[in-house]
Amino acid sequence: MENYYISIITPSYNSSSYIEETIKSVVYQTYKNWELIIVDDSSIDNTVNIVNKYVAVDKRVKLIQNSKNYGAAFSRNIGLKESKYDYIAFLDSDDLWLEDKLKNQISFMKENNISFCFTGYEIINSIGKSLGKTVDTKQTGSFSYNDMLKKKATLGCSTVMINKKHFDGLLKIPSLRTGQDYAFWLKLLKKPKIRAYVLPKVLTQYRITPNSISRNKFKKVRRQWQIYRQIENLNFFESVYFFSFYAFRAVFRVS
């Protein structure tokens, strides 16, 4: 599988506490054919200096700097535009990959002729300690657009890999400050015959920080409704129908 190359897109903003560990989790991958495109959203901390250390010693690591702070969606779209390879993986600047993540995922996609894949992940805290919870590890098979409206799978952004050859004209992430990744998955899944296939192994560690814990719940609810109504243009009753599934899963933590 080493003949296939992967473009990894990482938006960053004031990520100096975690970005080095994130970069190392890519550099230490057992699969070596990749480029890491870090799009920095006008950080005011030491993020750029840390990234430049790796740019100087590894030609696969690339840094693009936004002239001002535009948000993660804008940064991811810059990364998509600059990506050289057909396979695209997403990695947030505070998340980590296990060393066989790319090897396992590209093999799974090629062996099963898959264009859209996500994996299970483990939740860690701000210092990298496991919180004892895994997500999307009990799922099997694939998920449609309607499944994703019901949030039957979480699709952690840092677990997703796609083959961009199958998504001509669709590779622009909606301009939302939050939830743009979920809106993007819905956009891709609208294409006929496209489904998101799960590789139910923990290959990523998703970091929860104290700030994200305190602000997430209300924003997630509001974001979910906004996506149904304003991005997907569902009518009120359709939105209520799909939102009821989302709310049930959120309350009872079905994953």
Sequence and secondary structure as in RCSB ss.txt:
>XXXX:A:sequence
MENYYISIITPSYNSSSYIEETIKSVVYQTYKNWELIIVDDSSIDNTVNIVNKYVAVDKRVKLIQNSKNYGAAFS
RNIGLKESKYDYIAFLDSDDLWLEDKLKNQISFMKENNISFCFTGYEIINSIGKSLGKTVDTKQTGSFSYNDMLK
KKATLGCSTVMINKKHFDGLLKIPSLRTGQDYAFWLKLLKKPKIRAYVLPKVLTQYRITPNSISRNKFKKVRRQW
QIYRQIENLNFFESVYFFSFYAFRAVFRVS
>XXXX:A:secstr
 TT  EEEEEEESS TTTHHHHHHHHHT S   EEEEEEE   SSSHHHHHHHHHTT TTEEEEE SS   HHHH
HHHHHHH  SSEEEE  TT EE TTHHHHHHHHHHHTT SEEEEEEEEE TTS EEEEEESSS  SEE HHHHHT
T S   GGG EEEGGG TTT      SSSHHHHHHHHHHTSTT  EEEEEEEEEEEE  HHHHHHHHHHHHHHHH
HIIIIIS   HHHHHHHHHHHHHHHHHT  
